[in-house]
Structures are given as C-alpha cells and as structure tokens.
Amino acid sequence: MEEQKKKMVPGAISAMIWGIMSLAAMAAFGWIAAIVAFGKRKKALNLYESNPTEYSPKSLSILKMAKTFSIIGLIVSALFTLYYLVIIVLVAGL
C-alpha cells in the first residue's frame, strides 16, 4: 500500500515569503515584513504542533528558515532605521 503524501502546513510558504521580503526591504521598512512573518510563522507552527503526523516535515524546515530570515531582516532593518535617524539628527543639528 502506498503511503499518502503529507501536506504542507497552511501559512508556511507565506511566512517564508514574508521573511524573504524582510531581507529584500531591510534598508527601508523590512521590520514590518519581519513582524508579519513572525505572526504567520507562529500560526503555522501551532498548526504543525497540534497534529505533526498530518503535515510534511519539510514544513517545519520551511518555518525554521522563515524564522531565520525574519530575524536577520529585523535586525538589519532596525540598524538601518537607527542609522537613518542618526543621520537626520546630525543634519538637523547642524
């Protein structure tokens, strides 16, 4: 008997896309995309943990990558925002 293919967790791919967008937009407002990715990842992870036998293990690895991308995007975006604020303060102070 053939084993049934397991499905992806709903929202895993979406969390990954938002994580990638946080990296792509990190010089501007990547932190917004990172926060959205964290929220979508949390929902998807709760679904996976409620019934792990129903979903593919690949879903879990996608959620881990989404977390990594979101963290990197959030940190770099926050640093860019801080940099821009310092530049604005220095220019306005002169």
C-alpha positions as CSV (number, residue, x, y, z in Angstrom):
1,M,0.0,0.0,0.0
2,E,1.4,3.4,-1.0
3,E,1.9,5.9,1.8
4,Q,-0.2,9.0,1.4
5,K,1.7,12.3,0.7
6,K,1.7,14.6,3.6
7,K,0.6,18.2,3.0
8,M,2.3,21.4,3.8
9,V,1.2,23.4,6.8
10,P,-1.0,26.3,5.7
11,G,0.9,29.5,6.1
12,A,4.4,28.1,6.0
13,I,5.2,29.3,2.5
14,S,3.6,32.7,3.3
15,A,5.8,33.1,6.3
16,M,8.8,32.2,4.2
17,I,7.9,34.8,1.6
18,W,7.4,37.5,4.2
19,G,10.8,36.5,5.7
20,I,12.4,36.9,2.3
21,M,10.6,40.3,1.8
22,S,12.0,41.4,5.1
23,L,15.5,40.8,3.7
24,A,14.7,42.5,0.4
25,A,13.3,45.6,2.1
26,M,15.7,45.7,5.0
27,A,17.1,49.1,4.1
28,A,13.6,50.6,4.2
29,F,10.8,49.0,6.2
30,G,11.9,45.4,6.4
31,W,11.0,45.3,10.1
32,I,7.3,45.4,9.1
33,A,7.6,42.4,6.9
34,A,9.6,40.6,9.6
35,I,6.9,41.2,12.1
36,V,4.3,39.8,9.7
37,A,6.5,36.8,9.0
38,F,6.8,36.1,12.8
39,G,3.0,36.2,13.2
40,K,2.3,33.9,10.2
41,R,5.1,31.6,11.3
42,K,3.6,31.3,14.8
43,K,0.2,30.4,13.4
44,A,1.6,27.8,11.1
45,L,3.8,26.3,13.8
46,N,0.8,26.0,16.2
47,L,-1.0,24.1,13.4
48,Y,2.0,21.8,12.9
49,E,2.5,21.1,16.6
50,S,-1.2,20.3,17.0
51,N,-1.0,17.5,14.5
52,P,2.5,16.8,13.3
53,T,1.6,13.4,11.7
54,E,-0.7,15.2,9.2
55,Y,1.9,17.6,7.8
56,S,5.2,17.2,6.0
57,P,8.4,17.5,8.0
58,K,9.5,19.8,5.2
59,S,7.0,22.3,6.6
60,L,9.0,22.5,9.8
61,S,12.2,23.2,8.0
62,I,10.5,26.0,6.0
63,L,9.2,27.5,9.2
64,K,12.7,27.4,10.7
65,M,14.1,29.2,7.6
66,A,11.3,31.8,7.8
67,K,12.3,32.5,11.4
68,T,16.0,32.9,10.4
69,F,15.2,35.2,7.5
70,S,12.9,37.3,9.7
71,I,15.4,37.6,12.5
72,I,18.1,38.7,10.1
73,G,15.7,41.1,8.3
74,L,14.5,42.6,11.6
75,I,18.0,43.2,13.0
76,V,19.4,44.7,9.8
77,S,16.3,46.8,9.2
78,A,16.5,48.1,12.8
79,L,20.1,49.0,12.3
80,F,19.3,50.8,9.0
81,T,16.5,52.7,10.7
82,L,18.7,53.7,13.6
83,Y,21.4,54.8,11.1
84,Y,18.8,57.0,9.2
85,L,17.6,58.5,12.4
86,V,21.2,59.4,13.5
87,I,21.8,61.0,10.1
88,I,18.6,63.0,10.3
89,V,19.5,64.2,13.8
90,L,23.0,65.2,12.8
91,V,21.8,67.0,9.7
92,A,19.1,68.8,11.6
93,G,21.5,69.7,14.4
94,L,24.0,71.4,12.0
